[in-house]
Amino acid sequence: MKHIQTINKANLKESAQKGGCGKCQASCQSACKTSCTVANQKCER
Amino acid sequence: MIHKYKLNGFNIVLDVNSGGVHIVDELTYDLLDNVEPPFEDKCPAKVMEKLSKAYAPEDIESCYQEIVELYNDKILFSEDDYEKFAKASVASPIKAMCLNIAHDCQLRCKYCFASTGDFGKGRKLMSFETGKHAIDFLLENSGDRPNLELDFFGGEPLMNFRVVKQVVEYARSREKEYNKKFRFTITTNGLLLDDEKIDFINREMSNVVLSIDGRKEVNDYFRVLPNGAGCYDTILPKYKQLVAGRGDKEYYVRGTFTKKNLDFSNDVFALYDAGFDQISIEPVVGDSDEYALTEKELPAVFKEYEVLAKRILDNEKTGKKFNFFHFMLDLDQGPCAIKRLRGCGCGNDYVAITPDGDIFPCHQFVGIDEYKMGNIDDGTFNYEMKADFSKAHVYSKPECRKCWAKFYCSGGCNANNYQYMGDIRNAHKLSCQLEKKRLECAIMMKAVRIFGEQEQ
């Protein structure tokens, strides 16, 4: 494309179909105990 | 829904519902202000007329076609069809626990949200008996979740190190029987670290959070002993020793910034220069006039996040690297959309236990009687409250529903929402603004890593 460059897989929808297994870390258990950031957690499926 | 912004020479467009991130030229950036689904075969004449003052008609048309193509590929203006997953949600098994093993602390940090360790409820240490009950509760309530997380928190957990060791040993002894794997973490102020504790932590804890605020003068202003002395010189060598023996296990040095150090990128880099490569510096929680961040400080904080992002990128150019926790973002393999609907899971798949055995939705709710969920020793638990927390997702929070960042912060901190806005479902605006700024910086950093610096 000339005008637009997509830089990732944009796979959020796909992740919903096979998601929700709950194996991953609870976000507040890592380095943040006061401010929520979830998108930096790893999928552990 | 899309979110577009300019930062560090990039025009960035986030397609909220697919997670697609697009770097676009000026024409696309302007065109996106004028078009939205449903799309036509050709760029509408009105739009063409409006933009042709600045751009060539053939460029406008080809740009329009690219937008339509991405729309058809469902990575631009994609539909929000996740609400059904949120509504279908049932209360989850409990898989994570914050064990407030000590409601006591040797430090008197000026910004402490836990009233210098006792959460306003008196200084106490948890007994092994209560710790054991907490492990049993987690094992019994974790359903099919294979990984169980237990964070030793406080106050200062090392003030009750004997019970920490006993609880770890007890939990390990029951892993096989329940077919579970415990992942222990601990958050410490470092004062009591010695060879034995460092060895134990490095052997048993999958993550350790080491509290330190960055520059010595900042740390020693806030993180003080009862006699007013700072703790920096005591803790720094211990942290270095611990990290040197950490191997490939996780750790973070973690600090707090307040309105007294709005130049907090210097604190991040002070920690980096001291030899650490996993760093988290977070905005203070609280409402002290002297320290708390308000709307007034936001422009300075935003600017500082940009400064920090650029300094990290400049550092990477020299071949060096470190992680700043709040800029970490995996655009391809991050958490699934289901996880992103509810975030931290507090009160639902995550709870906190006090030394008295009282159960709260998380460590930030400890001491708020209205949110006491039960008691681990007497076997009570409010499943109704758990169900309510399971329904606190991004679609039941009015501000989150319409927010572009909802799949990145996942509804924010329920405790902050309650403490500042009076309801777990009312987004705390200040936290939201900070989170959005961090996300914008983190996405921009991805673009720089792919395309290099842009001329501005």
Chai-1 contact restraints between the chains, C-beta under 6 A:
chainA,res_idxA,chainB,res_idxB,connection_type,confidence,min_distance_angstrom,max_distance_angstrom,comment,restraint_id
A,M1,B,E66,contact,1.0,0.0,6.0,A-B,restraint_1
A,H3,B,D25,contact,1.0,0.0,6.0,A-B,restraint_2
A,H3,B,T28,contact,1.0,0.0,6.0,A-B,restraint_3
A,H3,B,C63,contact,1.0,0.0,6.0,A-B,restraint_4
A,H3,B,E66,contact,1.0,0.0,6.0,A-B,restraint_5
A,I4,B,H22,contact,1.0,0.0,6.0,A-B,restraint_6
A,I4,B,V24,contact,1.0,0.0,6.0,A-B,restraint_7
A,I4,B,T28,contact,1.0,0.0,6.0,A-B,restraint_8
A,I4,B,E66,contact,1.0,0.0,6.0,A-B,restraint_9
A,Q5,B,I23,contact,1.0,0.0,6.0,A-B,restraint_10
A,T6,B,G20,contact,1.0,0.0,6.0,A-B,restraint_11
A,T6,B,H22,contact,1.0,0.0,6.0,A-B,restraint_12
A,I7,B,V21,contact,1.0,0.0,6.0,A-B,restraint_13
A,I7,B,I450,contact,1.0,0.0,6.0,A-B,restraint_14
A,N8,B,V21,contact,1.0,0.0,6.0,A-B,restraint_15
A,N8,B,L331,contact,1.0,0.0,6.0,A-B,restraint_16
A,N8,B,D332,contact,1.0,0.0,6.0,A-B,restraint_17
A,K9,B,D332,contact,1.0,0.0,6.0,A-B,restraint_18
A,A10,B,S18,contact,1.0,0.0,6.0,A-B,restraint_19
A,A10,B,G19,contact,1.0,0.0,6.0,A-B,restraint_20
A,A10,B,G20,contact,1.0,0.0,6.0,A-B,restraint_21
A,A10,B,I75,contact,1.0,0.0,6.0,A-B,restraint_22
A,L12,B,S18,contact,1.0,0.0,6.0,A-B,restraint_23
A,L12,B,G19,contact,1.0,0.0,6.0,A-B,restraint_24
A,L12,B,A337,contact,1.0,0.0,6.0,A-B,restraint_25
A,K13,B,S18,contact,1.0,0.0,6.0,A-B,restraint_26
A,S15,B,C336,contact,1.0,0.0,6.0,A-B,restraint_27
A,S15,B,A337,contact,1.0,0.0,6.0,A-B,restraint_28
A,A16,B,A337,contact,1.0,0.0,6.0,A-B,restraint_29
A,G19,B,C336,contact,1.0,0.0,6.0,A-B,restraint_30
A,G19,B,A337,contact,1.0,0.0,6.0,A-B,restraint_31
A,G19,B,I338,contact,1.0,0.0,6.0,A-B,restraint_32
A,G20,B,I338,contact,1.0,0.0,6.0,A-B,restraint_33
A,G22,B,R145,contact,1.0,0.0,6.0,A-B,restraint_34
A,K23,B,N147,contact,1.0,0.0,6.0,A-B,restraint_35
A,A26,B,A96,contact,1.0,0.0,6.0,A-B,restraint_36
A,A26,B,E149,contact,1.0,0.0,6.0,A-B,restraint_37
A,A26,B,G345,contact,1.0,0.0,6.0,A-B,restraint_38
A,A26,B,Y350,contact,1.0,0.0,6.0,A-B,restraint_39
A,S27,B,C344,contact,1.0,0.0,6.0,A-B,restraint_40
A,C28,B,C344,contact,1.0,0.0,6.0,A-B,restraint_41
A,Q29,B,A96,contact,1.0,0.0,6.0,A-B,restraint_42
A,Q29,B,E149,contact,1.0,0.0,6.0,A-B,restraint_43
A,Q29,B,D151,contact,1.0,0.0,6.0,A-B,restraint_44
A,Q29,B,T185,contact,1.0,0.0,6.0,A-B,restraint_45
A,A31,B,V209,contact,1.0,0.0,6.0,A-B,restraint_46
A,A31,B,Y252,contact,1.0,0.0,6.0,A-B,restraint_47
A,A31,B,R254,contact,1.0,0.0,6.0,A-B,restraint_48
A,A31,B,S280,contact,1.0,0.0,6.0,A-B,restraint_49
A,A31,B,F325,contact,1.0,0.0,6.0,A-B,restraint_50
A,T34,B,E282,contact,1.0,0.0,6.0,A-B,restraint_51
A,T34,B,V285,contact,1.0,0.0,6.0,A-B,restraint_52
A,S35,B,E282,contact,1.0,0.0,6.0,A-B,restraint_53
A,C36,B,G343,contact,1.0,0.0,6.0,A-B,restraint_54
A,C36,B,C344,contact,1.0,0.0,6.0,A-B,restraint_55
A,C36,B,C409,contact,1.0,0.0,6.0,A-B,restraint_56
A,C36,B,G412,contact,1.0,0.0,6.0,A-B,restraint_57
A,C36,B,C413,contact,1.0,0.0,6.0,A-B,restraint_58
A,T37,B,H326,contact,1.0,0.0,6.0,A-B,restraint_59
A,V38,B,R340,contact,1.0,0.0,6.0,A-B,restraint_60
A,V38,B,G343,contact,1.0,0.0,6.0,A-B,restraint_61
A,V38,B,S410,contact,1.0,0.0,6.0,A-B,restraint_62
A,A39,B,L329,contact,1.0,0.0,6.0,A-B,restraint_63
A,A39,B,G334,contact,1.0,0.0,6.0,A-B,restraint_64
A,A39,B,Y408,contact,1.0,0.0,6.0,A-B,restraint_65
A,N40,B,M328,contact,1.0,0.0,6.0,A-B,restraint_66
A,N40,B,L329,contact,1.0,0.0,6.0,A-B,restraint_67
A,Q41,B,P335,contact,1.0,0.0,6.0,A-B,restraint_68
A,C43,B,Q333,contact,1.0,0.0,6.0,A-B,restraint_69
A,C43,B,P335,contact,1.0,0.0,6.0,A-B,restraint_70
